[in-house]
Amino acid sequence: MDYAAQLQHYTVIYDSIGADGVVHRTSVNMSLRYTFRYEAELVLEKAGFNIEEVYGSYQFDRFGDADERMIFVARAANPPLT
């Protein structure tokens, strides 16, 4: 975990079994950048969105400290005319 850069580093390992019964292993290293709530809100607002709600689950629970998800409902501030 790189707290200063807001990065979390992962290694994901995939095993597959070939027709010959041999296990083939593939590993992928990746880094994911995490975003804090107010940083995400600022980015959305700067991109022209109005934030309507922030949820912490797919059951529409209000976002809180212990939540693993941040789900934003946002609409374009100036939607295109049709």
N, C-alpha and C positions, 0 to 999 in steps of 0.2 A: 504494500500500500504506500503510495506516495501522496501524503496529505497536502503538501505544498502545491503540487500540480493537479490535485484531485483525480489521481489515476489509481486504478486497481488493476493489478497484473494477474492474468490467469493462464493456466495451461490446461487445455481441453484435450482429452485422449479419446480417440475413437477406435474401437476394435471391430473388425469384420472378419467373418469366417468365409474363406473361399470355398469353391466347389470341391477342392482337394482336401478340405478340412484344416488347412493351415490358417492360423490367426494372423491377420495383417493389422498392424497397429499404426495409426497416424496420430501425431500430436501437433497441436496448433497453439502457438503462443499469441496472446492478444492482450491489449490494454484497453480498458474501458474508462472513459472519463465520466465521473458522476457530477451532477449539478445540484446545487442547493436551491431551495424553493424560491427565494427572492432573486437569485441570479436568473432562474428560468423565467420568472415573471418579467424581469427587466428585458430579457431577450425577446420575449413575445410582444411586449409593449413597443419596443423599438422596431419590431418587424411589422407593426401596424395592427396588432390584435388587442381586443379588450378581453380581459380575463373575467369570466362569469363565475367560475367555481374551481376549487382545488379539492380533489378527493384523495383519500388514502387507500381506497380499495375499490374493487369492481362492484361492490354492493353500495357504493355512493356514501361511504362513511366519511365524515370530515377528516381532512389530513391532520395528522398529529406526529409527535416526536418518534413514536415507536413504529410507524408505518414503513413498509418496505417499498411502497409505490407512491408516485406522485402522478395523479391523473388530472390534467388540466382541461377545462372546457373553455374555449376561447373562440371569439368570432372576429372576423375582419372589421376593423374600426370603420373603414370606408369601403363597403363592398362594391364591386363593379356594377354599373347600371346595366340592366338587361333590356 
